[in-house]
Amino acid sequence: MPPPLPPDPALGLAIKELREARGWTQEELASNAGTTVGTISRVEAAKNAPAWATVMQIIDALGVSLTELARAVEKARRSE
């Protein structure tokens, strides 16, 4: 089994920017995504790499597609 992937700072930044664009707090995103504030905080701060299911819960809550998230991640990588 390969080692787990490291956290991706661009993913965290993209999620944070999408959340803030909606005027949501981490608490609101966590509630809408059915996860914890701690999970959202760790993902946004690139403290952990989220499970696929968590990513899907987050994008569903944000009302974006996986493609839109990927575009936001690429944008965040260019600004790093």
C-alpha positions as CSV (number, residue, x, y, z in Angstrom):
1,M,0.0,0.0,0.0
2,P,1.5,3.4,-1.0
3,P,2.0,6.0,1.7
4,P,-0.8,8.6,2.2
5,L,-0.6,11.7,0.1
6,P,0.6,14.9,1.9
7,P,-2.0,17.7,2.5
8,D,-2.4,20.0,-0.5
9,P,-2.2,23.7,0.5
10,A,-3.9,24.7,-2.8
11,L,-6.9,22.5,-2.0
12,G,-7.3,24.1,1.4
13,L,-7.0,27.6,0.0
14,A,-9.5,26.8,-2.8
15,I,-12.1,25.5,-0.3
16,K,-11.5,28.5,1.9
17,E,-12.0,30.9,-1.0
18,L,-15.1,29.2,-2.1
19,R,-16.5,29.2,1.4
20,E,-15.7,32.9,1.9
21,A,-17.2,33.8,-1.5
22,R,-20.5,32.5,0.0
23,G,-20.0,34.5,3.2
24,W,-19.9,31.4,5.3
25,T,-18.0,30.6,8.4
26,Q,-16.2,27.3,8.9
27,E,-19.0,26.4,11.2
28,E,-21.6,27.0,8.5
29,L,-19.7,24.9,5.9
30,A,-19.2,22.1,8.4
31,S,-22.9,22.1,9.2
32,N,-23.9,22.1,5.6
33,A,-21.3,19.4,4.7
34,G,-22.2,17.2,7.6
35,T,-18.7,17.3,9.1
36,T,-16.9,19.0,11.9
37,V,-15.4,22.4,12.2
38,G,-12.2,20.7,13.1
39,T,-12.2,18.8,9.8
40,I,-12.8,22.0,7.8
41,S,-10.2,23.9,9.7
42,R,-7.6,21.1,9.1
43,V,-8.4,20.9,5.4
44,E,-8.2,24.7,4.9
45,A,-4.9,24.9,6.9
46,A,-3.4,21.9,5.0
47,K,-3.0,20.0,8.2
48,N,-4.5,16.9,6.7
49,A,-5.5,15.5,3.3
50,P,-9.2,14.9,3.4
51,A,-10.8,11.6,2.4
52,W,-12.6,11.5,-1.0
53,A,-15.9,11.3,0.8
54,T,-15.1,14.5,2.7
55,V,-14.2,16.4,-0.4
56,M,-17.5,15.3,-2.0
57,Q,-19.4,16.4,1.1
58,I,-17.7,19.8,1.0
59,I,-18.3,20.4,-2.7
60,D,-21.9,19.3,-2.4
61,A,-22.4,21.8,0.5
62,L,-20.7,24.6,-1.5
63,G,-22.8,23.8,-4.5
64,V,-19.9,23.4,-6.9
65,S,-18.8,20.7,-9.2
66,L,-15.6,18.7,-8.9
67,T,-14.5,20.5,-12.1
68,E,-15.1,23.9,-10.4
69,L,-13.1,22.8,-7.4
70,A,-10.3,21.6,-9.6
71,R,-10.2,25.0,-11.3
72,A,-10.1,26.8,-8.0
73,V,-7.2,24.5,-6.9
74,E,-5.3,25.3,-10.0
75,K,-5.9,29.0,-9.5
76,A,-4.6,28.7,-5.9
77,R,-1.5,26.9,-7.1
78,R,-0.7,29.7,-9.5
79,S,-0.9,32.2,-6.7
80,E,1.4,30.3,-4.3
